[in-house]
Amino acid sequence: MNDLVTFGEPTGQGWTQIIELATALVLCSLIGLERELKQKSAGLRTLTLVGLGAALFLLISKYGFTDVLVEGRIVLDPSRVAAQIVSGVGFIGGGLIFVRQNIVRGLTTAAVVWVSVAVGCACAAGLPLLAVFVTAAHFLVVYGYPPLLRLLTRSRPATTVVRASYRDGEGALRDILELVTTSGYVVENASTNRNESTKVIDLRLRLTGPRQLAAVLTGLSEQPGVLSVDTGEESDGEE
């Protein structure tokens, strides 16, 4: 009867593998924390578990089938499980992406889930430097690219979402549309939602035009019947 080795490098259950899993845990937690601070649906727990699970699957692929291998009869391809990890995580990413009123949301978060899987796999494959580099690159992209894009596109018209609530029956919608169009904005999309009990209508406008909205927002808030006004950048939708 063969001796049973429960903890050691030959079985894939040594300190090397524990350190690889711990590295995946730390790096994916950092990635998840960034999403959590932005209050995204896939945050700290989700991305940490996804990355840690990917690392474990890769270790299973490397070491989990050694007891059934027979030389010349059974051939092991460790890359097959890793390939299934990449395709299998798609169901999580797909669940994070949705489209509403021609605006796609969740793309960035879905991409971050995919990156977390890659980081976890790199850790388990014994490539910690690559995993650390990609984690650092993640923060560069999510924090460094938005201001860079604003700098490069500051001369181009901006697309902005403006939301306003107003009382029905006072002609506020006509005044709002007249104000934004005379201020140099093009209304790309408009939608309303009416509250039957309060007779208040929530208006959502997607505008293209000058980047400075302060004067327009002030003018909208001073319109008769308008109860509230707020705004948000269109680029926020993809996250």
C-alpha positions in Angstrom: 0.0 0.0 0.0 1.4 3.4 -1.0 2.2 5.9 1.7 -0.4 8.7 1.7 1.3 12.1 1.6 -1.2 14.8 2.7 1.0 17.9 2.8 4.0 18.4 0.6 5.3 19.8 -2.7 4.9 16.5 -4.7 1.1 16.6 -4.1 0.6 20.2 -4.9 -0.3 21.0 -1.3 2.9 22.7 -0.1 3.7 26.1 1.1 4.4 27.2 -2.5 0.7 26.7 -3.4 -0.5 28.3 -0.2 1.6 31.4 -1.0 0.3 31.4 -4.5 -3.3 31.3 -3.2 -2.5 34.0 -0.6 -1.1 36.2 -3.3 -4.2 35.8 -5.4 -6.3 36.7 -2.4 -4.4 39.9 -1.7 -4.2 41.1 -5.3 -7.9 40.3 -6.1 -8.9 42.0 -2.9 -7.2 45.2 -3.9 -9.0 45.1 -7.3 -12.3 44.3 -5.6 -11.8 47.2 -3.1 -11.6 49.7 -6.0 -15.0 48.4 -7.3 -16.5 48.4 -3.8 -15.5 52.0 -3.2 -17.3 52.9 -6.4 -20.4 51.0 -5.1 -20.5 48.6 -8.1 -22.5 45.4 -8.1 -19.4 43.2 -8.3 -17.3 44.5 -5.3 -14.8 43.3 -2.8 -16.3 39.9 -2.0 -17.2 38.9 -5.5 -13.9 39.8 -7.2 -11.9 38.2 -4.3 -13.8 35.0 -4.5 -13.6 34.9 -8.3 -9.8 35.4 -8.4 -9.2 33.0 -5.6 -11.4 30.4 -7.2 -9.6 30.8 -10.5 -6.3 30.3 -8.8 -7.6 27.1 -7.1 -8.9 25.7 -10.3 -5.6 26.2 -12.0 -3.8 24.5 -9.1 -6.2 21.6 -9.4 -5.5 21.4 -13.1 -1.7 21.2 -12.4 -1.8 18.8 -9.5 -5.2 17.3 -9.0 -5.0 14.4 -11.4 -1.6 13.0 -10.7 -3.0 9.9 -8.9 -4.8 8.7 -12.1 -2.0 9.2 -14.6 -0.6 6.1 -16.2 2.5 6.5 -18.3 1.7 5.8 -22.0 -2.1 5.4 -21.4 -3.4 8.7 -19.8 -2.1 12.0 -21.0 -2.9 15.1 -18.9 -3.3 18.6 -20.6 -3.3 21.1 -17.7 -4.3 23.9 -20.0 -7.8 22.5 -20.6 -9.1 23.5 -17.1 -7.5 26.9 -17.4 -9.2 27.4 -20.8 -12.6 26.5 -19.2 -12.0 29.1 -16.4 -11.7 31.9 -19.0 -14.9 30.8 -20.8 -16.8 29.9 -17.6 -16.4 33.3 -16.0 -18.4 34.8 -18.8 -21.7 34.0 -17.1 -20.7 36.4 -14.3 -19.6 39.2 -16.6 -22.7 38.7 -18.7 -24.9 39.2 -15.7 -23.3 42.5 -14.9 -23.9 44.1 -18.3 -27.3 45.5 -19.2 -28.7 48.1 -21.6 -31.3 50.7 -20.8 -32.4 53.4 -23.1 -29.5 52.8 -25.4 -27.0 53.2 -22.6 -24.7 50.2 -21.8 -23.8 49.8 -18.1 -21.5 47.3 -16.4 -18.9 46.9 -19.1 -16.0 48.1 -17.0 -17.0 46.0 -14.0 -17.4 42.9 -16.3 -13.9 43.5 -17.6 -12.6 43.8 -14.1 -14.1 40.4 -13.3 -12.2 39.0 -16.3 -9.0 40.7 -15.1 -9.4 39.3 -11.6 -9.6 35.8 -13.1 -6.4 36.4 -15.0 -4.6 37.7 -11.9 -5.7 34.6 -9.9 -4.5 32.3 -12.7 -1.2 34.1 -13.0 -0.6 33.7 -9.2 -1.4 30.0 -9.4 0.8 29.5 -12.4 3.8 30.8 -10.6 3.8 34.2 -12.3 3.5 36.7 -9.4 5.3 39.5 -11.1 2.9 39.5 -14.0 0.0 39.4 -11.5 1.3 42.4 -9.6 1.9 44.3 -12.8 -1.6 43.7 -14.1 -3.1 44.7 -10.7 -1.1 48.0 -10.9 -2.1 48.5 -14.5 -5.8 48.0 -13.4 -5.5 51.0 -11.1 -3.7 53.0 -13.7 -6.5 52.4 -16.2 -9.5 53.1 -13.8 -8.0 56.2 -12.1 -5.6 57.6 -14.7 -7.4 57.2 -18.0 -10.6 59.2 -17.2 -8.8 62.5 -16.5 -6.6 61.8 -19.5 -9.6 61.3 -21.7 -11.2 64.5 -20.4 -8.0 66.4 -21.2 -7.7 65.0 -24.7 -11.4 65.5 -25.6 -12.0 68.9 -23.8 -12.4 70.6 -27.2 -15.1 68.2 -28.3 -18.8 68.5 -27.3 -19.6 66.5 -24.2 -22.4 64.1 -23.7 -24.1 64.6 -20.4 -27.2 63.3 -18.6 -29.5 65.8 -16.9 -32.3 64.7 -14.6 -35.1 67.0 -13.6 -38.3 66.6 -11.6 -41.2 69.0 -12.2 -44.9 69.3 -11.5 -47.2 68.2 -14.3 -49.5 70.6 -16.1 -47.4 73.8 -15.6 -45.6 73.8 -19.0 -42.3 73.0 -17.4 -41.2 70.5 -20.0 -41.6 73.0 -22.8 -39.5 75.6 -20.9 -36.8 73.0 -20.0 -36.4 72.0 -23.7 -36.4 75.5 -24.9 -33.7 76.5 -22.4 -31.3 73.6 -23.2 -31.6 74.0 -27.0 -31.1 77.8 -26.9 -28.0 77.2 -24.7 -26.4 75.2 -27.5 -27.3 71.7 -26.5 -28.7 68.9 -28.7 -31.2 66.6 -27.0 -30.0 63.1 -28.0 -32.6 61.2 -25.9 -35.4 62.1 -23.6 -37.6 60.0 -21.3 -40.1 60.7 -18.6 -41.6 58.8 -15.6 -44.8 60.1 -14.1 -45.8 59.6 -10.5 -49.6 59.3 -10.5 -50.0 60.0 -6.8 -47.9 63.2 -6.6 -48.4 64.3 -10.2 -44.6 64.8 -10.4 -42.7 63.8 -13.6 -39.1 62.7 -13.6 -37.4 63.8 -16.8 -34.1 62.4 -18.1 -32.3 64.1 -20.9 -29.1 63.1 -22.7 -27.5 66.2 -24.1 -24.6 66.9 -26.4 -23.0 70.3 -26.2 -20.7 72.6 -24.2 -19.0 71.0 -21.2 -19.8 73.8 -18.8 -23.3 73.1 -17.5 -23.4 75.4 -14.4 -25.4 78.2 -16.1 -27.9 75.7 -17.7 -28.5 73.9 -14.4 -29.0 77.2 -12.6 -31.5 78.2 -15.3 -33.4 74.9 -15.1 -33.7 75.1 -11.3 -35.2 78.5 -11.6 -37.9 77.4 -14.1 -41.5 77.5 -12.7 -42.7 74.1 -11.6 -39.2 72.5 -11.6 -38.5 70.8 -8.2 -35.0 69.4 -8.6 -32.2 69.2 -11.1 -29.0 67.0 -11.1 -26.5 65.8 -13.7 -24.0 63.0 -14.4 -21.4 62.3 -17.1 -22.5 59.9 -19.8 -19.2 58.0 -19.5 -20.2 56.8 -16.0 -22.7 54.4 -17.6 -20.1 51.9 -18.9 -18.8 51.1 -15.4 
